[in-house]
């Protein structure tokens, strides 16, 4: 006797072995519906019943397959969110083969009239990407890249789709809220690159931003006598910016007579640095002794604005950045900054993700990569200065986690025995 060919009206063309529950129309979950299940007992069948679709359709949505109508996908996602459903990882591993693909989720910060290269954050993510590629190349794995726009909750739904197409995710800069990150980490391995050191939902690999920022500000105050500081901050949602801001305030508080005379919230772009510079030039009599920028692109922007306004750097005031991107060394005056090992961030984060894919039961951890103070002309050091020293400011509190050594790409992959030590790199550059 033959089995009837039951088809799913929410998909396109594939026969289904599961009967379709009665259609419910627009989502109308009632308290009684939700009361029948709890987050610990929710099953795929509960999601299918309450969404009015087949279990096969729910499975397609969870695995990011395309053969589902947008309206149906949205309805299933809403039920999953309301029920707090988390697919059983053991069952998922049985239903799908390893893909040998990891995903990289980057942050796209948009602003009017912004350079294209900045709108895609290539100056940061290009280095991250190179580090990731260096790690997966020898394993014959592939990389799937996507950009999420900051503060766009609609984009978060794309992560659910992406999670069905990869074995693990690298997520940049803490763009995913902690609660959503925890739910993702229940479904597949996740590592956050340049995330918040206080994040507990997933592994984090980031630079030691606090020590770097503290070393830079201390140098301005103690070596150049800069006492009236102005801060060009990064986005409040960026963990790196938060860590650098905390260190700035701590150093100011520990040096009596030093004050923060103002701040400007930037977007990590040269354009936002220019805007801050124009704001300062509106009242030349109140210029600070030093402008501390949360990244190099904003520092380059403020240098451009000050040059147009006839303000000499470093004769009248100092300007510093953070990241040590190559254009900063070419600018006149050359930019004093903090070097963070962006390529090594990508490599270490990828190594941790591959470890977690192989061993999903690993405990979560935070890995901090050391930063370096890079002295050039813009802070007031003599022309031709090109010195590097390891940033070793004292660290206290929850951010004082595993501190990994600076290392070359090949050394970084050496394994657990290479972690946890600190070595100074050469103190001058050719």
Protein Blocks (a to p, Z undefined) as FASTA:
>chain_A
ZZdddddfkbghiacfbdcdddebjadddfklmmmpcfklccfklmmmmnopafklmmmm
mnopakbcfklmmmmmmmmmmnopacdfklmmmmpccehiacddddddddehiafklmno
mmmmmmmmmmmmmmmmmnopacddddddehilklmmmmmmmmmmccbdcdehhlacfklm
mmmmmmpccddehiafkbckbccddddfklmmmmmmmmmmmmnopabdcdddddfklmkl
mmmmmmmmmmmmmmghiacfbdcddehiaklmmmmmmmmmmmmmlccfbdcdfbfklmmm
mmmmmmmnopacfklpccddehjaaklmmpccddddddddfklmmmmmmmmmmmmmmmmm
bccddddddddddddfknopaehiacddddfbdcedjklccddddddfklmmnojklgoi
acdddfbdZZ
